[in-house]
Amino acid sequence: MTADLFDDLPAQPSSEAIADGAVVLRQFASTQAEALLAAINRVNASAPLRHMQTPGGHTMSVAMSCCGELGWVTDARGYRYQSTDPHTGEPWPTMPDSFRELAGDAAQAAGYRDFRPDACLINRYEPGAKMGLHQDKDESDFDQPIVSVSLGLPQVFQFGGLKRSDRPVKIPLAHGDVVVWGGAARLRYHGVLTLKNGSHPLTGACRYNLTFRRAR
């Protein structure tokens, strides 16, 4: 079941500023959701979701894959982007046009023009999965924004400050919501709280997150 926290979310597209340079675009991706999920399945058929290990040996609770010219990976060697899937040795699947267009449109709606992502991280959250506070700092150009798309079950997004110790604000995200941050907010810490049990008509008992970045 979903928490009362999500009951008052807008059913129509809207925009909410959450910090200087950061905005939530409510329901921005909702009309494209079925096509996006079909594209996710096609990507995952070539590059299956997997639970990666951090350099410290921790197995991530989130199952991940990638598409685009580059993919983000983590293992004993560290965090990095690379052009090949370490599981197959093959290039990551091509980023679907629908992904690239959505990312560019969302970035523009948030005030960031000409965003052309070269990497898309596909994250699948199942009940109990979470993502701790972290910075996206493995990219080479911090002038480019991050675009994060939510599909499926609702989850609480945490958006903190430039220090890990800064108290984050908690932002409920529903199916179709998109968060964009850049500029002064580009290196803010962020994460998501533990996904609660539930069922969504399109995704079942999980949530998918698409995170678009310009890595190089």
FENPENOR-V66896 format. One record per residue. RES is the residue in one small letter. SS is DSSP state (helix for helix, strand for strand, loop for the rest). PSI is psi in degrees with one decimal (* if undefined). OMEGA is omega in radians with two decimals (none if undefined). Layout:
[[RES	SS	PSI	OMEGA] [RES	SS	PSI	OMEGA]]
This chain:
[[m	loop	150.2	3.10] [t	loop	153.1	-3.09] [a	loop	159.6	3.11] [d	helix	-22.6	-3.14] [l	helix	-27.4	-3.06] [f	helix	-4.4	-2.99] [d	loop	-29.1	-3.04] [d	loop	12.7	3.11] [l	loop	143.6	-3.12] [p	loop	141.2	3.12] [a	loop	-14.0	-3.13] [q	loop	156.2	3.13] [p	loop	137.2	3.09] [s	strand	170.3	-3.11] [s	strand	134.2	-3.14] [e	strand	120.3	3.04] [a	strand	132.7	3.13] [i	strand	-12.1	3.08] [a	strand	169.2	3.04] [d	loop	112.6	-3.14] [g	loop	1.6	-3.09] [a	strand	138.4	-3.07] [v	strand	147.7	2.97] [v	strand	125.0	3.07] [l	strand	97.2	-3.07] [r	strand	130.3	3.05] [q	loop	17.6	-3.06] [f	loop	-33.8	-3.07] [a	loop	6.8	-2.98] [s	helix	-37.7	-3.10] [t	helix	-17.2	-3.13] [q	helix	4.1	-2.94] [a	helix	-45.6	-3.10] [e	helix	-42.1	3.12] [a	helix	-38.1	3.12] [l	helix	-42.3	-3.14] [l	helix	-36.6	3.07] [a	helix	-39.0	3.11] [a	helix	-38.1	3.08] [i	helix	-44.4	-3.13] [n	helix	-36.9	3.13] [r	helix	-41.7	3.10] [v	helix	-45.4	-3.07] [n	helix	-19.9	3.06] [a	helix	-30.3	3.12] [s	helix	-33.7	-3.13] [a	loop	84.8	-3.02] [p	loop	148.4	3.02] [l	loop	144.6	3.13] [r	strand	156.5	3.09] [h	loop	104.0	-3.09] [m	loop	161.5	3.09] [q	strand	139.6	3.08] [t	loop	165.6	3.09] [p	loop	-26.5	3.13] [g	loop	0.5	3.10] [g	loop	5.2	3.12] [h	loop	131.4	3.07] [t	strand	123.9	-3.09] [m	loop	141.1	3.13] [s	loop	-18.0	-3.14] [v	loop	132.3	3.05] [a	strand	134.7	-2.98] [m	strand	152.0	2.91] [s	strand	-177.4	-3.09] [c	strand	162.4	2.94] [c	strand	161.8	-3.08] [g	strand	-175.5	-3.14] [e	loop	-29.3	-3.12] [l	loop	153.7	3.05] [g	strand	147.9	3.13] [w	strand	133.5	3.13] [v	strand	158.3	3.05] [t	strand	136.7	3.08] [d	strand	-164.3	-3.10] [a	loop	-21.3	-3.13] [r	loop	-14.0	3.11] [g	strand	-173.5	3.10] [y	strand	137.9	-3.12] [r	strand	167.3	2.94] [y	strand	144.6	3.04] [q	strand	161.0	-3.01] [s	loop	-10.7	-3.10] [t	strand	151.1	3.06] [d	loop	120.2	-3.10] [p	loop	-19.6	3.14] [h	loop	-32.2	-3.06] [t	loop	-20.3	-3.04] [g	loop	0.6	-3.13] [e	loop	157.5	3.04] [p	strand	149.4	3.05] [w	loop	150.5	3.08] [p	strand	148.4	3.09] [t	loop	140.0	3.11] [m	loop	125.0	3.12] [p	loop	144.6	3.12] [d	helix	-36.2	-3.13] [s	helix	-35.3	3.09] [f	helix	-51.9	-3.04] [r	helix	-41.1	-3.13] [e	helix	-43.0	3.12] [l	helix	-45.0	-3.13] [a	helix	-43.9	3.13] [g	helix	-41.4	-3.14] [d	helix	-41.9	3.14] [a	helix	-42.8	3.11] [a	helix	-43.5	-3.14] [q	helix	-40.4	3.12] [a	helix	-27.0	3.14] [a	loop	0.5	3.08] [g	loop	10.5	3.14] [y	loop	109.2	-3.07] [r	loop	153.7	2.98] [d	loop	36.0	3.06] [f	loop	122.2	3.14] [r	loop	93.0	-3.09] [p	loop	145.6	3.03] [d	loop	1.4	3.12] [a	strand	137.2	3.03] [c	strand	119.3	3.05] [l	strand	129.5	3.08] [i	strand	115.3	-3.12] [n	strand	132.5	3.04] [r	strand	120.5	3.11] [y	strand	128.1	2.98] [e	strand	162.7	-3.10] [p	loop	131.2	-3.09] [g	loop	-15.9	-3.14] [a	loop	149.1	3.14] [k	loop	173.2	3.06] [m	strand	117.4	-3.12] [g	strand	166.0	3.13] [l	strand	132.3	-3.12] [h	strand	166.2	3.02] [q	loop	146.2	2.97] [d	loop	99.6	-3.04] [k	loop	16.8	3.08] [d	loop	-0.6	3.13] [e	loop	159.4	-3.08] [s	loop	-16.7	-3.07] [d	loop	101.6	-3.12] [f	loop	0.4	3.04] [d	loop	-15.0	3.13] [q	loop	139.7	-3.11] [p	loop	172.7	2.96] [i	strand	136.3	3.08] [v	strand	123.3	-3.05] [s	strand	120.9	-3.05] [v	strand	132.6	3.12] [s	strand	131.5	3.10] [l	strand	131.7	3.09] [g	strand	-141.5	-3.06] [l	loop	148.2	3.08] [p	loop	152.4	3.10] [q	strand	154.5	-3.10] [v	strand	121.0	3.11] [f	strand	135.6	3.06] [q	strand	129.0	-3.14] [f	strand	110.0	-3.05] [g	loop	-152.2	-3.11] [g	loop	-159.3	-3.11] [l	loop	-5.9	3.04] [k	loop	145.0	-3.13] [r	loop	-30.6	-3.10] [s	loop	-11.6	3.12] [d	loop	134.3	-3.10] [r	loop	123.2	-3.12] [p	loop	153.3	2.97] [v	strand	149.5	-3.12] [k	strand	124.1	-3.03] [i	strand	113.4	3.10] [p	strand	132.0	3.11] [l	strand	133.3	3.14] [a	loop	173.1	3.12] [h	loop	125.4	3.11] [g	loop	-8.5	3.13] [d	loop	147.2	3.12] [v	strand	131.3	3.06] [v	strand	133.2	3.10] [v	strand	130.3	3.05] [w	strand	143.8	-3.14] [g	loop	-163.2	3.12] [g	helix	-128.4	-3.12] [a	helix	-19.4	-3.10] [a	helix	-1.9	-2.95] [r	loop	-37.6	-3.08] [l	loop	20.5	3.07] [r	loop	145.4	3.05] [y	loop	144.4	-3.13] [h	strand	163.2	3.12] [g	strand	-173.1	3.07] [v	strand	146.2	3.09] [l	loop	170.3	-3.09] [t	loop	130.6	3.12] [l	loop	131.5	3.13] [k	loop	160.4	3.10] [n	loop	146.2	3.11] [g	loop	-179.4	3.10] [s	loop	133.3	3.12] [h	strand	142.4	-3.09] [p	loop	-31.2	-3.08] [l	loop	-31.0	-3.03] [t	loop	-5.2	-3.10] [g	strand	-136.0	-3.03] [a	loop	46.3	3.12] [c	strand	171.1	3.06] [r	strand	137.5	3.00] [y	strand	143.6	3.06] [n	strand	129.5	3.02] [l	strand	121.4	3.13] [t	strand	116.7	-3.09] [f	strand	135.8	-3.11] [r	strand	154.2	2.92] [r	loop	100.2	-3.01] [a	loop	-32.6	-3.09] [r	loop	*	none]]
